[in-house]
Amino acid sequence: MQDIHTILATLHRPRLLMRAARIGARDYRRRAHLGRLLGYGMVPRHGAALMRLIDMEAELESQRIDSDAAYNLVRHVDTLIAIVAEARLLRAANDGAQLRVAT
């Protein structure tokens, strides 16, 4: 099984989709976005949320590639926004934890 950082590093999507995701990640509100994508209730930790989002995004990417009529571009971009933002939050949390251990 690959770790989250390896999965994210190997995730390659069309430039326009990723550009939209990076722009959208600026206005990311964790509770609202994750609630809409993962279902309302308790918000999972960053790692758990990322794994669920990556699975959802893989299905959307498959639909996009197959030109599936069920493909939803807006949902795909929303999912990518959440992935980008959650990855940033996870990285910041890990950096903060490493900083606390080092001191």
N, C-alpha and C positions, 0 to 999 in steps of 0.2 A: 504494500500500500504506500502511495506517495504522500508526502506531507503537503500541507496547504500551500506553502511557498513554492514548492516545485510545480504543483498543479497550476498556480497562478502564473508562474514564469513561462509555462508552455502553452498558455491560453492565447491563441492568435485568432483575432476576429477582424473583419473589414475595418479599415481605418476610420470610415465615417461613423460606424457604430461606436467604436472606442472613443472617438472625439466627443460624440454626444454624451457618452457615459462620463467622461472626465469633466465635462462642463456641468452636467447634472449633479455630479457628486459634490459640487460646491454648496448646493442647497439641500443636501441630504439631511433628513431628520429621521433618526434611527427608528423610533417608536412608530411613526406614521408609515414610513416606507416598508419596514419589515412586517408590520401589521397587515398592510395591504397585500404583500407578496406571500408571506408565510402563514397568515391567519392571525387574528387578534388573540391576545392572551399574554402570557409571560414571554418576554423577549429573550431569546437564547443568547448565550455568550457569543463573542465574535467568531471563534473557530467553528462552533456548531452552526451558526447562521451561515457562514461562508460555505460550509460543506453542502448544506441544503440548497443554497443559491446556485452553487456550481452545478449540482445535479439538475436543477430546474433549467439553468441556462443551456446545458448540454442538450436537453430535449428541445428547447426552442431553436438552437442552432441546427439540430437535425431537421426540424420542420422547415427552417429557412432554406437549407441546402436542397431539400427534397421538393421545394415549392409547394408545400402542403397548404391546402386551403385553410387549415386551422391556425396557421402561423399568425401571430399577433406581434407586429413590429413594436408597438408601444410597450407591451409587456416585456419584450426582449430588451429594449433600451432601459426600462425601469429595473430589470434584473441586473443588467450590467452596471447601472449606476450604483445599486446596492453592493455589488461585488467590489467595485473600485473603492467605495467609501468604507466598507467593512474591512477591506485589506489595509487601508490607511490606518484605520482605528486599531486593528490588530498589531500592525507594525509599531504604532506609537505606544501601545500598551506593553509590548515586548521590550521596546527601548527603555521605557520607564522602569520596568521590572529589572532589567539588566543594570540600569543606573543605580537602583537601590541596593542590589547585591554587591556591586563594585565598591560602594562607599562604606 
